[in-house]
Amino acid sequence: MEKTAEQVLQEALTAWDWNALVVGAVRYGAGHINDTFCVYTQTDNGDCVRYILQRINTNTFRDPDALMENISGVTGYLRKIIEKNGGDPMRETMNVIPTREGKSYYADSDGGAWRVYTFVEDTVCLQKVETPEQFYESAYAFGNFQRLLADYPADTLHETIANFHNTVWRYENFEKALAADACGRAKEVQAEIDFVKAHKDDCAVMVNLLKEGRLPLRVTHNDTKLNNILMDKASGKGICVIDLDTVMPGLAANDYGDSIRFGANDCAEDERDLTKVNFSLPLFETYTEGFLAAAGDALTDLEKDTLVWGAKLMTLECGIRFLTDYLEGDHYFKVHREGHNLDRCRTQFKLVSDMESHWDEMKAIVKKHS
């Protein structure tokens, strides 16, 4: 007989030695990929100690061994560096709790994969930028992530999602979707198709610099949104980078650029009224200042010079992915209305156009804070 979700959860809980009485496990957070639970335990002296228990989405991350090897390697390295610098490794990085058998995750009887992290108390996880100060703090946290991991051998990391930020590969997928035109939608989106084709050469800029050895391979987070930073409740400082499933070898400019794409504007990602979609130079400068204040010394001059390319290409790539999915019938990104992916695509392309019109100003801002 197939186990219920509750039975599978209870099985997973038995895989760890909690050193306390488990008094409850409830769903936690706003993540959409993994199933996340907060585990409450009570120690002999009556204290409550919390943990984060997650069932890894093995449809997205099909190799949990490689995934957890990446995470364990990076967090173990971070703990040593943070401790050496006089910081608190229990608050400033995620900490993987091994199973009773000393493994980084537990494989349940249904083929699921589970892991446990310590719970970082007295922090908040924000879902959207409400103040420039919050954007700065997220920038500083992600910049610090780059600085702390500057000497980590990035080439030893596994690609948990192949070609995730390979913009040339994303362009090739777009061309295949356009040629197939499986849903007969191409005729409706000629302007968007023309926009992508006009940027074909741009897609290769950063990829070629990496191939030529002019840009170093870095440990990159690859999902640098505000809600992947834990903020200290008392100080408001960004103290811990979380959600390390997409930690892979990549380019520092990609992490920087994805944050700019996400936060340097005042619009929703699927805004239909493009007059409301505007790239914000003040927010761009806020993020750039924070990121370079933390990461600046760890980056090469060319890495700094190409940060603006990271901003443009991460935004372009995202728009290409939305358009590709629209042409293929909306099978990857969840949609909630007709033309949803097309709306998302147009928003990204509007931001790209805005960046191009402010290109010299963006470069000047990066130089100012380098």
C-alpha positions as CSV (number, residue, x, y, z in Angstrom):
1,M,0.0,0.0,0.0
2,E,1.3,3.5,-0.9
3,K,2.3,5.6,2.1
4,T,0.5,8.8,2.9
5,A,2.3,12.1,2.9
6,E,2.2,12.1,6.7
7,Q,3.7,8.6,6.9
8,V,6.5,9.6,4.6
9,L,7.2,12.6,6.7
10,Q,7.3,10.5,9.9
11,E,9.7,8.1,8.2
12,A,12.0,11.0,7.3
13,L,12.0,12.3,10.8
14,T,13.3,9.0,12.2
15,A,16.4,9.4,10.0
16,W,17.9,12.0,12.2
17,D,19.0,12.0,15.8
18,W,17.5,15.2,17.1
19,N,19.0,15.0,20.6
20,A,15.6,16.1,21.8
21,L,11.9,15.3,21.7
22,V,10.3,16.1,18.3
23,V,7.0,17.9,19.2
24,G,5.9,18.9,15.7
25,A,6.7,19.4,12.0
26,V,4.7,22.0,10.0
27,R,4.9,23.3,6.5
28,Y,7.1,26.4,6.3
29,G,8.0,29.2,4.0
30,A,6.9,30.3,0.5
31,G,9.1,28.2,-1.7
32,H,7.7,26.5,-4.8
33,I,10.3,23.8,-5.6
34,N,11.0,21.8,-2.5
35,D,8.6,20.7,0.3
36,T,9.8,22.6,3.4
37,F,8.9,21.9,7.0
38,C,9.9,23.5,10.3
39,V,10.7,20.8,12.9
40,Y,10.1,21.8,16.5
41,T,12.1,19.9,19.2
42,Q,12.1,20.3,23.0
43,T,15.3,19.7,24.9
44,D,15.5,18.2,28.4
45,N,15.7,21.6,30.0
46,G,12.5,22.7,28.1
47,D,14.1,24.8,25.4
48,C,12.6,24.8,21.9
49,V,15.1,24.1,19.1
50,R,14.0,24.4,15.5
51,Y,15.3,22.9,12.3
52,I,14.4,23.1,8.6
53,L,13.5,19.8,7.0
54,Q,13.2,19.7,3.2
55,R,12.1,17.1,0.7
56,I,14.2,17.8,-2.4
57,N,12.3,18.1,-5.6
58,T,14.0,15.3,-7.5
59,N,12.0,16.1,-10.7
60,T,14.0,19.3,-10.8
61,F,17.2,18.1,-9.1
62,R,17.6,14.6,-10.4
63,D,20.9,13.8,-8.8
64,P,20.6,14.5,-5.0
65,D,24.1,13.0,-4.4
66,A,25.7,15.7,-6.7
67,L,23.4,18.4,-5.3
68,M,24.2,17.7,-1.7
69,E,27.9,17.3,-2.5
70,N,27.9,20.9,-3.8
71,I,26.0,22.2,-0.8
72,S,28.0,20.3,1.8
73,G,31.3,21.4,0.1
74,V,30.4,25.1,-0.1
75,T,28.8,25.4,3.3
76,G,31.7,23.5,5.0
77,Y,34.2,25.8,3.3
78,L,32.1,28.9,4.3
79,R,32.0,27.8,7.9
80,K,35.8,27.7,8.1
81,I,36.3,31.1,6.4
82,I,33.6,32.7,8.6
83,E,35.1,31.3,11.8
84,K,38.6,32.4,10.7
85,N,37.2,35.9,10.1
86,G,35.7,36.0,13.6
87,G,32.1,35.6,12.4
88,D,29.3,33.2,13.6
89,P,29.1,30.2,11.2
90,M,25.9,29.1,12.8
91,R,24.2,32.3,11.6
92,E,26.2,33.4,8.6
93,T,25.9,30.2,6.5
94,M,23.5,27.3,6.1
95,N,24.5,24.2,8.1
96,V,23.7,20.7,6.9
97,I,22.8,18.2,9.7
98,P,23.9,14.7,8.8
99,T,21.5,11.7,9.2
100,R,22.0,9.0,11.9
101,E,24.2,7.3,9.3
102,G,26.3,10.3,8.7
103,K,25.0,11.2,5.3
104,S,24.0,14.6,4.0
105,Y,20.5,13.5,3.0
106,Y,18.1,10.6,3.6
107,A,16.6,8.5,0.8
108,D,13.1,7.4,1.9
109,S,11.3,4.1,1.0
110,D,9.4,5.9,-1.8
111,G,12.6,7.2,-3.5
112,G,12.3,10.7,-2.0
113,A,15.3,12.7,-0.8
114,W,15.3,14.6,2.5
115,R,17.8,17.0,4.2
116,V,18.0,19.0,7.4
117,Y,19.5,22.4,8.1
118,T,19.8,24.3,11.4
119,F,17.2,27.0,11.8
120,V,18.7,30.5,11.9
121,E,16.7,32.3,14.6
122,D,15.8,36.0,14.8
123,T,15.9,36.5,11.0
124,V,13.3,37.4,8.4
125,C,13.0,36.4,4.7
126,L,11.5,39.2,2.6
127,Q,9.5,38.4,-0.6
128,K,10.0,41.8,-2.2
129,V,12.1,44.9,-2.0
130,E,10.3,47.5,0.1
131,T,13.2,49.9,0.7
132,P,16.5,50.8,-1.0
133,E,18.2,49.7,2.2
134,Q,16.9,46.2,1.8
135,F,18.2,46.0,-1.8
136,Y,21.6,47.2,-0.6
137,E,21.7,44.6,2.1
138,S,20.8,41.8,-0.4
139,A,23.6,43.1,-2.7
140,Y,26.1,43.2,0.1
141,A,25.2,39.6,1.2
142,F,25.5,38.2,-2.4
143,G,28.7,40.2,-2.9
144,N,30.1,38.8,0.4
145,F,29.1,35.3,-0.9
146,Q,31.3,35.9,-3.9
147,R,34.2,37.3,-1.8
148,L,34.2,34.4,0.8
149,L,34.1,31.8,-2.0
150,A,36.7,33.5,-4.3
151,D,39.3,30.8,-3.7
152,Y,36.9,27.8,-3.8
153,P,37.7,25.5,-6.7
154,A,34.5,26.2,-8.8
155,D,35.4,23.6,-11.3
156,T,34.9,20.9,-8.7
157,L,31.1,21.7,-8.4
158,H,28.5,19.7,-10.3
159,E,26.0,21.4,-12.7
160,T,22.8,20.7,-10.9
161,I,20.9,22.1,-13.9
162,A,22.8,21.8,-17.1
163,N,23.3,25.0,-19.2
164,F,21.3,27.0,-16.7
165,H,22.9,30.4,-17.7
166,N,24.3,29.4,-21.0
167,T,22.7,32.3,-23.0
168,V,23.9,30.8,-26.3
169,W,22.2,27.6,-25.6
170,R,19.0,29.5,-24.6
171,Y,19.1,31.3,-27.9
172,E,19.5,28.0,-29.8
173,N,16.5,26.6,-27.9
174,F,14.5,29.6,-29.0
175,E,15.4,29.0,-32.6
176,K,14.3,25.4,-32.4
177,A,11.0,26.4,-30.8
178,L,10.5,29.1,-33.5
179,A,11.3,26.6,-36.3
180,A,8.8,24.0,-34.9
181,D,6.1,26.6,-34.0
182,A,4.2,23.8,-32.4
183,C,1.3,25.9,-31.4
184,G,1.1,28.2,-34.4
185,R,1.9,31.2,-32.2
186,A,4.9,32.7,-34.1
187,K,2.8,34.9,-36.3
188,E,1.4,36.7,-33.2
189,V,4.8,37.6,-31.8
190,Q,6.9,38.9,-34.7
191,A,8.1,42.0,-32.8
192,E,9.4,39.8,-30.0
193,I,11.0,37.4,-32.4
194,D,12.8,40.2,-34.2
195,F,14.0,41.6,-30.8
196,V,15.6,38.3,-29.9
197,K,17.2,37.9,-33.3
198,A,18.6,41.4,-33.1
199,H,20.4,40.4,-29.9
200,K,21.8,37.1,-31.1
201,D,25.4,38.3,-31.0
202,D,24.9,39.7,-27.5
203,C,24.1,36.2,-26.3
204,A,27.6,35.0,-26.9
205,V,29.5,37.9,-25.3
206,M,30.0,36.5,-21.8
207,V,30.1,32.8,-22.9
208,N,33.0,33.7,-25.3
209,L,34.9,35.6,-22.6
210,L,34.7,32.5,-20.4
211,K,35.8,30.2,-23.1
212,E,38.8,32.4,-23.9
213,G,39.8,32.3,-20.3
214,R,39.4,36.0,-19.8
215,L,36.8,35.6,-17.1
216,P,37.3,33.3,-14.2
217,L,34.9,30.5,-13.3
218,R,33.3,31.3,-10.0
219,V,31.0,29.7,-7.4
220,T,27.7,31.2,-8.3
221,H,24.3,31.1,-6.6
222,N,22.2,31.5,-9.8
223,D,19.0,32.6,-8.0
224,T,20.0,35.8,-6.4
225,K,16.5,37.1,-5.4
226,L,15.9,39.0,-2.2
227,N,14.0,36.1,-0.7
228,N,17.2,34.0,-0.8
229,I,18.8,36.2,1.9
230,L,18.0,35.9,5.6
231,M,17.9,39.4,7.2
232,D,18.8,39.9,10.9
233,K,15.6,41.1,12.7
234,A,17.4,43.5,15.0
235,S,19.8,45.2,12.6
236,G,18.2,44.6,9.2
237,K,21.5,43.3,7.9
238,G,21.7,40.5,5.3
239,I,23.5,37.8,7.2
240,C,22.9,34.4,5.4
241,V,22.5,33.3,1.8
242,I,20.1,30.4,1.5
243,D,18.6,28.1,-1.1
244,L,21.8,26.7,-2.4
245,D,20.3,24.1,-4.8
246,T,21.5,26.0,-7.8
247,V,25.0,26.7,-6.6
248,M,27.2,25.8,-9.6
249,P,30.2,27.0,-11.5
250,G,29.5,30.2,-13.4
251,L,30.1,33.9,-13.8
252,A,30.0,36.5,-11.0
253,A,28.2,38.8,-13.4
254,N,25.4,36.4,-13.7
255,D,24.6,36.5,-10.0
256,Y,24.9,40.3,-10.0
257,G,22.8,40.6,-13.2
258,D,20.0,38.3,-12.0
259,S,19.5,40.5,-8.9
260,I,19.4,43.6,-11.1
261,R,16.8,42.0,-13.4
262,F,14.7,41.1,-10.4
263,G,15.1,44.2,-8.3
264,A,16.1,47.3,-10.2
265,N,12.6,48.2,-11.3
266,D,9.2,49.0,-9.7
267,C,7.1,46.6,-11.8
268,A,5.6,43.1,-11.6
269,E,7.4,40.5,-13.7
270,D,4.2,40.0,-15.7
271,E,3.0,43.6,-15.9
272,R,0.8,44.1,-19.0
273,D,1.1,47.8,-19.2
274,L,4.6,48.4,-20.5
275,T,4.5,52.1,-19.6
276,K,4.8,50.9,-16.0
277,V,7.9,48.9,-16.8
278,N,11.0,51.0,-16.2
279,F,14.5,50.2,-15.3
280,S,15.6,52.1,-12.2
281,L,19.0,53.7,-12.3
282,P,18.8,54.7,-8.6
283,L,18.1,51.1,-7.6
284,F,20.8,49.9,-10.0
285,E,23.3,52.1,-8.2
286,T,22.1,51.0,-4.8
287,Y,22.7,47.4,-5.7
288,T,26.0,48.0,-7.4
289,E,27.3,49.9,-4.4
290,G,26.4,47.1,-2.0
291,F,27.7,44.3,-4.2
292,L,31.0,45.9,-5.0
293,A,31.5,47.1,-1.4
294,A,31.5,43.4,-0.4
295,A,32.9,41.6,-3.5
296,G,35.0,44.3,-5.2
297,D,38.5,43.2,-4.1
298,A,37.7,39.6,-5.1
299,L,36.8,40.4,-8.7
300,T,39.1,41.1,-11.6
301,D,38.9,44.4,-13.5
302,L,37.2,42.7,-16.4
303,E,34.7,41.1,-14.2
304,K,33.8,44.5,-12.9
305,D,33.7,46.0,-16.4
306,T,31.3,43.3,-17.6
307,L,28.8,43.5,-14.7
308,V,26.6,45.7,-16.9
309,W,26.6,42.8,-19.4
310,G,25.5,40.5,-16.7
311,A,22.5,42.7,-16.0
312,K,21.5,43.0,-19.6
313,L,22.1,39.3,-20.5
314,M,20.3,37.8,-17.4
315,T,17.3,40.0,-18.3
316,L,17.5,39.1,-22.0
317,E,17.9,35.4,-21.2
318,C,14.9,35.4,-19.0
319,G,12.8,37.0,-21.7
320,I,14.0,34.5,-24.2
321,R,13.1,31.7,-21.9
322,F,9.5,33.1,-21.5
323,L,9.1,33.6,-25.2
324,T,10.5,30.1,-26.0
325,D,8.0,28.6,-23.5
326,Y,5.2,30.6,-25.1
327,L,6.1,29.2,-28.5
328,E,6.2,25.7,-27.2
329,G,2.8,25.9,-25.4
330,D,3.6,27.0,-21.9
331,H,4.9,23.7,-20.6
332,Y,7.7,24.9,-18.3
333,F,6.6,28.1,-16.5
334,K,3.3,28.0,-14.7
335,V,0.8,30.3,-16.3
336,H,-2.4,31.8,-14.8
337,R,-3.9,33.4,-17.9
338,E,-3.8,33.5,-21.6
339,G,-0.6,35.0,-22.9
340,H,1.0,35.0,-19.4
341,N,4.4,34.0,-20.7
342,L,4.2,36.6,-23.4
343,D,3.5,39.3,-20.9
344,R,6.5,38.2,-18.9
345,C,8.6,38.1,-22.0
346,R,7.6,41.7,-23.0
347,T,8.4,43.0,-19.5
348,Q,11.9,41.6,-19.7
349,F,12.5,42.9,-23.2
350,K,11.3,46.4,-22.1
351,L,13.9,46.3,-19.3
352,V,16.6,45.3,-21.7
353,S,15.7,48.2,-24.0
354,D,15.8,50.6,-21.0
355,M,19.2,49.3,-20.0
356,E,20.5,49.8,-23.5
357,S,19.4,53.5,-23.4
358,H,21.2,53.9,-20.0
359,W,24.3,51.9,-21.0
360,D,26.9,54.6,-20.5
361,E,25.3,55.7,-17.2
362,M,25.3,52.1,-15.9
363,K,29.0,51.7,-16.8
364,A,29.8,55.0,-15.1
365,I,28.0,53.8,-11.9
366,V,30.0,50.5,-11.9
367,K,33.3,52.4,-12.3
368,K,32.3,54.9,-9.6
369,H,31.9,52.1,-7.1
370,S,34.7,49.8,-8.3
